[in-house]
Amino acid sequence: MARVFMFLRLFRRDLIVMLLALQNPATPRRVKYLMALAALYLVSPIDLVPDAIPFFGLVDDAVIVPAAVYGLMHLLPHGVRAESEYQADYVLRHARAVLILASAFIACWMALLLWGICRLLAG
């Protein structure tokens, strides 16, 4: 699971571009299928080289996943890629504000839940 978070951190913009391209009807089906296969490989516990092998288990993830992302980005039609990159930049500019608001919302719900539990137990 750690490799998934590492991938998300390294390829955040490319991941958003690919997700936005998936929603675009002009994206070819074969590219959509390849994106799904790349995502499945990333989260799959089955690798070409098992992670139990000390060095080579991580090297295959460090080579295959970035190569897949690079290849998929270049398979996108130019117009779809440009539009998705523009939208991704907008999302990343406003991501911090959304994250802060979501955190505040979750903190309020947790405080309300804890207050209710305390009232129920004291009651």
C-alpha positions, 0 to 999 in steps of 0.5 A: 500500500505504501507504493500506491501512496508514493506513486500518488505523491510523485505523479499527482498531476499526471494522475489527475490528467489521466482521470480527467481524460477518462471522463472525456468522450474524445479519449479512445477506448484502448487508452481507457482500457490501458489506464485501467490495466495500469491502475490494476497493476499498481494496486495488485499484490501480484507483480512481475517481480515479487516485492519479497526479492530485496532490490528487484521487487521495488525496481520493477514498480519504479520502472514499469509504473512510470513508463506506463504513465509516460506512455499513456500520457503520450497516447492521449490525443493532443486536444484531450491532453491539453484540455485535461492538463488545463483542468488538472492545473486548476484542480491543483491550484484549488486543492489546498482550499478544498483539503482545508475545508474537508478537514474542517468538516470532518473535524466538526463531525468528529467533535459532534460525534464525540460530544454525543457519545459523551452525553450518551455515556454520562446520561 
